[in-house]
Amino acid sequence: MEEKKYSLWLSGLPQIGSRRYLSLIEYFGNPRRVFECSRKELIESGILNLKLVDLIVSKRDLDKIDRYLKKVKENDIKVYTIDEENYPQNLKNIYDPPPVLYVKGNIKDRDADAIAIVGSRKASEYGLRTGEKLGMELAEAGITVVSGMALGIDSAAHKGALKGRGRTIAVFACGLNYIYPRSGISLAREIVKHGAIISEYPLGIDAIPQNFPARNRIISGMSKGVVVIEANERSGSLITADFALEQGREVFAVPGNISAPNSKGTNELIKNGAKLVASINDILEEYGIQHSERENSAEVEDLDELERSILTYINGSGKSMDEIVELIRIETGVVLSKMIQLEIKGKIKQTDGIYYSN
C-alpha cells in the first residue's frame, strides 16, 4: 500500500483526470516519481499547464495522504490501480479507463461476464417489472448485473439480480463514503454482500451532475453488453449506450409504447441497430449462453418476525413507508432494510412510494 498511496494522491488531484494521469505515468514511470520530481521536470513534460504544475507541487503533503489512506481502510474500501492484476480486465481495455478504482465488496473473475441494465429514473410500472425480471433472470443464468443504483430501472435491475441469488455491481458517481440516492442505503448494503459498489471518485466527492456521464463509461466498460429499458431522447442511458458502442460492446433495447416519452430513446436505438430484447434469450444467444435456471433460485426464503409483521400491516391495501414505521414503531433504517429484503424475496412491490403485498 506504500506505493499505492501515490496513485491515490495523483488520481485525487482536481483537474488531473484519467487521461492526464495516464500520460504522466507514461512519461515519469510511476506516481511516486510524479510526487518527487521537480517543478521544472513537470513543466518539461509538456503534459500540464503552469496552473496544474503549481497544483501538483502545492499538494505534496505526505501526512495528509497517510490520513486519507487510513480513512479508506476505516471504510473497508479496497483500491485497485490500473496496473494490478485484480483490476477488472474489461474496464482496463476501454479508451479512457479510470486509473484508480475504489471497491466496497468484491469483484470476482466471473464478473467479466457481466451485462449492464440501465434506464429511466422515472420508469413506468412496465419498465420496473421488466428491469427486475431481466436482472433476476440474468443472475439465475450466472451473469453479473451492472448498473448505477439510480432510482427507477437501475435499482430494479439490482433488486432483480439479488432476487435471482446472483451477483450485482453498482457504479457510483461519488465517493463510496456517500450513498446516492440516500434512499438506496439498504440496497447498497445488500449489493456489497453479493457483489460490489465501485467508483473512480475519491472519498468526499459528492454526486455532482458532471460526474454522471463519466460514470456511465464505467458501467458499459465493466460489461459485455448494455440493455436499455425506457429512455427519453435526452436520457443519460443513451450516453451509456454511446459509450458501449465506442467500447465495442453490444447494445440491446427493450421496445416500448410508441406514444410514451420514455420509449422514444429505446425505440430509436432499435431503429439504429440495437438488438431488440423481448426475453432474456435475446441477450444470452448473442453470447452463446443457454438459459438454464439455477436450482432453488426461486425458492422462497423464510421470513423473520419483523418481515411477517410488515406484511401483516400492509395487508394488500398499500402503505407508505411513514405509515409502516408509525405502525411498527421501529427505527426507520431497520424497517427500510426489511422492506428491501421483502422486495428481493418477491413478497412486496412499491409503486409511487406505496408498498403493496404480492
Order of alpha helices (4+ residues) and beta strands (2+ residues): alpha-alpha-alpha-alpha-alpha-alpha-beta-alpha-beta-beta-alpha-beta-alpha-beta-alpha-beta-alpha-beta-alpha-beta-alpha-beta-alpha-alpha-beta-alpha-alpha-beta-beta
